[in-house]
């Protein structure tokens, strides 16, 4: 009986999706110290682990791997919200500008946490500008320069270039300007060219530097000339692009009364902020930071969702592996301990151990009634959940049904046996630790 390629593809896709190794996320990467701490934790657990007989069935393997992956997913979710430090999850800040049309501000990555920083008073004196050489406006359908091969030289802060082109008898001012615009843009020499039009329909070639500000020694970003070029001369003066119509300048501004300059309008300040100067100001603009309640709200919802996913996975094994009840009950008691703060924040504890967040009540609480003690209690809950779930990741076999053969003598010092801790999932598998 012949099978079509579509059937084989379906079979392959099924096995590939079910049994193929799961890809790692960036939150699965660890530095040397983190890996060392993980190994030490496994070693510490293994010293007091009793000797037991293990059921080696496929079901128990699936159980341990599933619990381990669920624990890892919880930690990934927490990491994606701001890192494994629970303090950072609920210390998000937002930065505000009193006049965003003059100066806009944002935090650099990793800086929107911690204590609120002091205000910045910024007064913009001038913006960083590009050099612009705007040519003369010429009638689009005529041409008053001889046909032939022309060239001109461009000198930038990086190198010198010669650009060559031809003018035919059928060309017009507009076609020559458009050709030169394409030639400059395609050359990739730190310049941009375009055409500008006046109310009469005449066109002018406009050349500008890509970067703002002059060079290190105050030299212009570029100069154009045709005195020493290899082909016909005269095109520079004919088009009127020899002299700058706008000089390149640095930005000048004051921060808290201290005058500063910058070759660009967007820059980092104090290793904390990214600032963008947009226009000159008549009065100082205030940059301030305060608690970002919206980010705090989303992180609370995210923590509850990650916690619920772990509880859901564990609850699927309550009947088949009764010891999992110990884990779920522990998590329930943990959430009950912080119940008052959760109630104040609009978080309901369900009978199955999961958490239900009323987003409307949570928003109202954060903006009006919640205290720092409520948020700190939620931090402590997250820390406790991380510690417990991290232990499950290291040793999911702790909640599997197994026959204890012998307990170790608590009065003696025992050697570590890290492979006992978790026969199927405690070792360092790819994408696991």
C-alpha positions as CSV (number, residue, x, y, z in Angstrom):
1,X,0.0,0.0,0.0
2,X,1.5,3.3,-1.1
3,X,1.5,6.3,1.2
4,X,1.5,9.8,-0.1
5,X,4.3,12.3,0.8
6,X,1.7,14.4,2.7
7,X,1.1,11.5,5.1
8,X,4.8,11.0,5.7
9,X,5.1,14.8,6.3
10,X,2.3,14.7,8.9
11,X,4.0,11.8,10.7
12,X,7.3,13.5,10.7
13,X,5.9,16.8,11.9
14,X,4.1,15.0,14.7
15,X,7.2,13.2,16.0
16,X,9.3,16.3,15.5
17,X,6.9,18.5,17.6
18,X,6.4,15.9,20.4
19,X,9.9,14.5,20.7
20,X,12.3,17.1,19.3
21,X,14.4,18.9,21.9
22,X,12.9,22.1,23.1
23,X,14.8,25.2,22.0
24,X,16.4,27.4,24.7
25,X,15.5,31.0,25.4
26,X,17.9,33.7,26.4
27,X,16.7,33.3,30.0
28,X,18.2,29.7,30.0
29,X,21.7,31.1,29.6
30,X,23.8,31.3,32.8
31,X,27.1,32.6,33.7
32,X,29.8,30.6,35.5
33,X,28.8,31.7,39.0
34,X,25.1,30.7,38.5
35,X,26.1,27.3,37.2
36,X,28.4,26.8,40.1
37,X,25.6,27.7,42.6
38,X,23.2,25.3,40.8
39,X,25.7,22.5,41.2
40,X,26.3,23.3,44.8
41,X,22.6,23.2,45.5
42,X,22.3,19.8,43.9
43,X,25.3,18.6,45.9
44,X,23.8,19.9,49.1
45,X,20.4,18.2,48.5
46,X,22.1,14.9,47.7
47,X,24.0,14.7,51.0
48,X,20.8,14.1,53.0
49,X,18.8,12.4,50.3
50,X,17.6,8.9,51.6
51,X,18.3,5.8,49.6
52,X,15.2,4.7,47.7
53,X,13.9,2.3,45.0
54,X,12.7,4.1,42.0
55,X,9.9,3.2,39.6
56,X,11.6,3.4,36.2
57,X,8.3,3.4,34.2
58,X,7.8,5.9,31.4
59,X,5.0,7.5,33.4
60,X,7.3,8.5,36.3
61,X,9.8,9.8,33.8
62,X,7.2,12.0,32.1
63,X,6.1,13.2,35.5
64,X,9.5,14.3,36.7
65,X,10.4,16.0,33.3
66,X,7.0,17.7,33.2
67,X,7.4,19.1,36.7
68,X,10.9,20.2,36.0
69,X,9.9,22.0,32.8
70,X,7.0,23.7,34.5
71,X,9.4,25.0,37.2
72,X,11.8,26.2,34.5
73,X,9.0,28.0,32.7
74,X,7.9,29.8,35.9
75,X,11.5,31.1,36.3
76,X,11.6,32.1,32.6
77,X,8.4,34.0,33.0
78,X,9.8,35.8,36.1
79,X,13.1,36.5,34.3
80,X,11.3,38.0,31.3
81,X,9.5,40.5,33.6
82,X,12.7,42.0,35.1
83,X,15.1,39.3,36.3
84,X,15.2,36.7,39.0
85,X,15.5,39.3,41.7
86,X,11.9,39.8,43.0
87,X,12.9,43.3,44.2
88,X,13.2,44.4,40.6
89,X,9.8,43.1,39.6
90,X,8.0,45.7,41.7
91,X,10.4,48.6,41.6
92,X,9.7,49.8,38.0
93,X,10.0,53.5,37.4
94,X,8.8,55.7,34.6
95,X,10.5,58.9,33.4
96,X,8.6,62.0,32.6
97,X,9.4,65.3,30.8
98,X,7.5,68.5,31.6
99,X,7.7,69.4,27.9
100,X,8.2,66.4,25.6
101,X,8.3,68.7,22.5
102,X,11.6,70.2,23.9
103,X,13.3,67.2,25.6
104,X,12.1,63.6,25.7
105,X,13.7,61.0,28.1
106,X,13.7,57.3,28.7
107,X,15.6,54.9,30.9
108,X,18.5,53.0,29.6
109,X,18.0,49.2,29.7
110,X,18.1,47.9,33.3
111,X,17.9,51.3,34.9
112,X,14.1,51.6,35.4
113,X,14.3,49.9,38.8
114,X,15.3,50.9,42.3
115,X,14.9,54.2,44.2
116,X,13.5,57.3,42.4
117,X,16.3,59.5,41.2
118,X,16.6,63.3,41.5
119,X,15.1,65.6,38.9
120,X,17.1,67.1,36.0
121,X,16.6,70.7,34.9
122,X,17.5,70.9,31.2
123,X,17.6,74.1,29.1
124,X,18.3,73.7,25.4
125,X,20.3,76.6,23.9
126,X,20.8,75.1,20.4
127,X,20.4,71.8,18.6
128,X,23.0,69.8,16.8
129,X,22.6,70.4,13.1
130,X,23.6,68.8,9.9
131,X,25.6,70.6,7.2
132,X,23.3,71.5,4.3
133,X,24.4,72.7,0.8
134,X,21.3,73.8,-1.0
135,X,21.8,74.6,-4.6
136,X,20.2,77.2,-6.8
137,X,16.6,76.8,-8.1
138,X,16.8,76.1,-11.9
139,X,14.0,75.9,-14.5
140,X,13.3,72.1,-14.8
141,X,13.0,71.9,-18.6
142,X,16.0,73.8,-19.7
143,X,19.8,73.2,-19.5
144,X,22.5,75.9,-19.7
145,X,25.7,73.8,-19.5
146,X,27.5,72.0,-22.2
147,X,26.9,68.2,-22.6
148,X,29.9,66.0,-21.7
149,X,31.6,64.0,-19.0
150,X,31.7,65.9,-15.7
151,X,33.1,65.1,-12.3
152,X,33.5,66.7,-8.9
153,X,35.4,65.9,-5.7
154,X,33.9,65.3,-2.3
155,X,36.1,65.5,0.8
156,X,34.7,64.1,4.1
157,X,36.2,63.5,7.6
158,X,36.8,59.9,6.5
159,X,38.2,60.1,3.0
160,X,38.2,61.8,-0.4
161,X,36.0,60.8,-3.4
162,X,35.5,61.7,-7.1
163,X,32.1,61.3,-8.6
164,X,31.7,61.1,-12.3
165,X,28.6,61.4,-14.6
166,X,27.6,62.3,-18.1
167,X,25.3,65.0,-19.4
168,X,23.7,64.4,-22.8
169,X,22.0,66.8,-25.2
170,X,18.6,65.5,-24.2
171,X,19.1,66.2,-20.5
172,X,17.5,69.0,-18.6
173,X,18.3,70.7,-15.3
174,X,15.8,68.4,-13.5
175,X,17.2,65.1,-15.0
176,X,20.8,66.2,-14.1
177,X,19.8,67.1,-10.5
178,X,17.9,63.8,-10.1
179,X,20.9,61.8,-11.5
180,X,23.3,63.5,-9.2
181,X,21.0,62.9,-6.2
182,X,20.9,59.1,-7.0
183,X,24.7,59.1,-7.5
184,X,25.4,60.6,-4.1
185,X,22.8,58.5,-2.2
186,X,24.1,55.3,-3.8
187,X,27.8,56.2,-3.1
188,X,27.4,55.7,0.7
189,X,29.9,58.4,1.6
190,X,28.1,59.9,4.6
191,X,25.9,62.3,2.5
192,X,22.3,62.4,1.5
193,X,20.9,64.2,-1.5
194,X,17.3,65.2,-2.5
195,X,15.5,67.7,-4.6
196,X,13.6,70.8,-3.4
197,X,11.0,72.7,-5.3
198,X,9.8,76.3,-5.1
199,X,6.4,77.7,-5.9
200,X,7.3,78.2,-9.6
201,X,8.2,74.5,-10.1
202,X,11.9,75.2,-10.2
203,X,14.1,72.5,-8.6
204,X,17.3,72.7,-6.5
205,X,19.7,69.9,-5.5
206,X,20.0,69.7,-1.7
207,X,23.0,67.9,-0.1
208,X,23.2,67.2,3.6
209,X,25.5,65.3,5.9
210,X,24.2,62.2,7.5
211,X,25.6,63.0,10.9
212,X,25.2,66.2,12.9
213,X,28.0,68.4,14.2
214,X,31.4,69.3,12.8
215,X,34.5,67.0,12.9
216,X,36.8,66.6,15.9
217,X,38.8,69.7,15.0
218,X,35.8,71.8,13.9
219,X,36.1,70.9,10.2
220,X,32.9,70.6,8.2
221,X,31.5,67.1,7.6
222,X,32.1,67.5,3.8
223,X,33.2,69.9,1.1
224,X,32.5,69.8,-2.7
225,X,34.8,71.1,-5.3
226,X,35.8,70.6,-9.0
227,X,39.1,72.5,-9.3
228,X,41.3,69.4,-9.5
229,X,38.8,66.9,-10.9
230,X,39.7,64.6,-13.8
231,X,36.7,65.5,-16.0
232,X,35.0,68.7,-17.1
233,X,34.6,71.4,-14.4
234,X,31.8,73.8,-13.8
235,X,28.9,71.7,-12.6
236,X,29.4,72.7,-8.9
237,X,28.9,76.4,-9.5
238,X,26.2,75.8,-12.1
239,X,24.1,73.9,-9.6
240,X,25.1,76.2,-6.8
241,X,26.1,73.5,-4.3
242,X,29.6,74.7,-3.4
243,X,28.9,76.7,-0.2
244,X,27.0,75.5,2.9
245,X,23.6,77.1,3.5
246,X,23.5,75.6,7.0
247,X,26.7,74.9,9.0
248,X,27.0,71.8,11.1
249,X,26.8,72.6,14.8
250,X,27.0,70.9,18.1
251,X,24.1,71.0,20.6
252,X,24.4,73.3,23.5
253,X,22.4,72.8,26.6
254,X,22.4,73.2,30.4
255,X,21.8,70.3,32.9
256,X,21.1,71.5,36.4
257,X,22.9,74.8,35.5
258,X,26.0,73.1,34.0
259,X,26.7,73.9,30.4
260,X,27.4,71.0,28.1
261,X,27.8,70.3,24.4
262,X,27.1,67.2,22.2
263,X,27.6,66.4,18.5
264,X,24.2,64.7,18.4
265,X,20.7,65.4,19.8
266,X,20.2,62.0,21.3
267,X,22.7,60.9,24.0
268,X,23.0,59.0,27.3
269,X,23.4,60.9,30.6
270,X,24.7,59.7,33.9
271,X,24.5,56.0,32.7
272,X,20.8,56.2,33.5
273,X,18.9,58.2,30.9
274,X,18.6,58.5,27.2
275,X,17.8,62.1,26.3
276,X,16.7,63.5,23.0
277,X,16.8,67.3,22.4
278,X,14.0,68.3,20.1
279,X,13.8,72.1,20.1
280,X,15.3,75.2,21.8
281,X,13.6,76.0,25.1
282,X,12.6,79.4,26.6
283,X,12.7,77.9,30.1
284,X,14.1,74.8,31.8
285,X,12.4,71.4,31.2
286,X,12.1,69.1,34.2
287,X,13.0,65.4,33.8
288,X,11.6,63.4,36.7
289,X,11.0,59.8,37.6
290,X,8.4,58.1,39.7
291,X,6.8,54.7,40.2
292,X,5.4,53.2,37.0
293,X,2.1,51.8,38.2
294,X,1.2,50.4,34.8
295,X,4.4,48.3,34.7
296,X,3.8,47.3,38.3
297,X,0.3,46.2,37.4
298,X,1.5,44.1,34.5
299,X,4.2,42.5,36.5
300,X,1.7,41.5,39.2
301,X,-0.6,40.0,36.6
302,X,2.4,38.2,35.1
303,X,3.6,36.7,38.4
304,X,0.1,35.5,39.1
305,X,-0.2,34.0,35.6
306,X,3.2,32.2,35.9
307,X,2.2,30.9,39.4
308,X,-1.1,29.6,38.1
309,X,0.6,27.7,35.2
310,X,2.8,25.9,37.7
311,X,-0.1,25.1,40.0
312,X,-2.1,23.8,37.0
313,X,0.7,21.5,35.9
314,X,1.1,20.1,39.4
315,X,-2.6,19.6,39.9
316,X,-2.8,17.4,36.8
317,X,-0.8,14.7,38.8
318,X,-2.7,14.9,42.1
319,X,-4.6,11.6,41.6
320,X,-1.8,9.6,40.0
321,X,1.0,10.8,42.3
322,X,-0.5,11.7,45.6
323,X,2.7,13.2,47.0
324,X,2.2,16.1,44.6
325,X,-0.6,17.2,47.0
326,X,2.2,18.1,49.5
327,X,3.6,20.5,47.0
328,X,0.2,22.1,46.1
329,X,-0.8,22.4,49.7
330,X,2.6,24.1,50.5
331,X,2.0,26.6,47.8
332,X,-1.6,27.2,49.1
333,X,-0.3,27.9,52.6
334,X,2.4,30.2,51.2
335,X,-0.2,32.3,49.3
336,X,-2.5,32.3,52.4
337,X,0.3,33.8,54.5
338,X,0.3,36.8,52.3
339,X,-3.5,36.8,51.9
340,X,-4.1,40.2,53.5
341,X,-1.8,42.0,51.0
342,X,-3.3,40.1,48.1
343,X,-6.8,41.0,49.2
344,X,-5.8,44.7,49.4
345,X,-4.5,44.4,45.8
346,X,-7.5,42.7,44.3
347,X,-6.0,39.3,44.1
348,X,-8.3,36.4,45.0
349,X,-7.0,33.0,46.2
350,X,-9.0,30.1,44.7
351,X,-9.6,26.8,46.4
352,X,-7.4,25.0,43.9
353,X,-4.4,27.1,44.8
354,X,-4.5,29.4,41.8
355,X,-4.7,33.2,42.0
356,X,-7.3,35.4,40.3
357,X,-6.5,39.0,39.6
358,X,-9.3,41.6,39.2
359,X,-7.5,44.1,37.0
360,X,-9.9,46.9,37.8
361,X,-9.5,46.5,41.5
362,X,-5.8,46.1,41.1
363,X,-5.5,49.4,39.2
364,X,-7.6,51.2,41.7
365,X,-5.6,49.8,44.6
366,X,-2.2,50.7,43.1
367,X,-3.3,54.3,42.3
368,X,-5.3,55.0,45.5
369,X,-5.2,52.6,48.4
370,X,-2.3,50.2,48.2
371,X,0.6,50.8,50.7
372,X,4.2,50.0,50.4
373,X,3.7,47.1,52.8
374,X,1.2,45.5,50.4
375,X,3.7,45.7,47.6
376,X,6.6,44.5,49.8
377,X,4.4,41.5,50.9
378,X,3.9,40.6,47.2
379,X,7.7,40.8,46.8
380,X,8.1,38.3,49.7
381,X,5.5,36.0,48.2
382,X,7.3,36.0,44.9
383,X,10.6,35.3,46.6
384,X,9.1,32.4,48.5
385,X,7.5,31.0,45.3
386,X,10.9,31.2,43.5
387,X,12.7,29.4,46.3
388,X,10.2,26.6,46.4
389,X,9.9,26.2,42.6
390,X,13.6,26.3,42.2
391,X,13.9,23.4,44.6
392,X,11.3,21.5,42.4
393,X,13.5,22.3,39.4
394,X,16.5,20.8,41.1
395,X,14.7,17.8,42.5
396,X,11.3,17.0,41.0
397,X,11.8,13.4,42.3
398,X,11.1,14.7,45.8
399,X,7.3,14.5,45.0
400,X,7.3,11.3,43.1
401,X,6.1,8.1,44.7
402,X,9.2,6.0,45.7
403,X,10.0,3.3,48.2
404,X,12.4,4.5,50.9
405,X,15.1,1.9,51.7
406,X,17.1,3.7,54.3
407,X,17.5,7.2,55.8
408,X,20.9,8.6,56.3
409,X,22.3,8.9,59.8
410,X,21.8,12.6,60.8
411,X,24.7,12.4,63.2
412,X,27.3,11.6,60.6
413,X,28.8,13.6,57.7
414,X,27.7,12.2,54.3
415,X,29.3,12.3,50.9
416,X,27.5,14.1,48.1
417,X,25.9,12.0,45.3
418,X,24.4,14.5,43.0
419,X,23.0,11.9,40.7
420,X,20.7,10.5,43.4
421,X,18.9,13.9,43.8
422,X,17.0,13.5,40.6
423,X,17.6,10.3,38.6
424,X,15.9,11.6,35.5
425,X,16.2,15.4,35.6
426,X,18.8,16.6,38.2
427,X,21.8,16.3,35.9
428,X,22.8,19.0,33.5
429,X,20.8,18.2,30.4
430,X,21.0,20.5,27.4
431,X,18.5,23.4,27.8
432,X,17.6,22.3,31.4
433,X,20.0,23.9,33.8
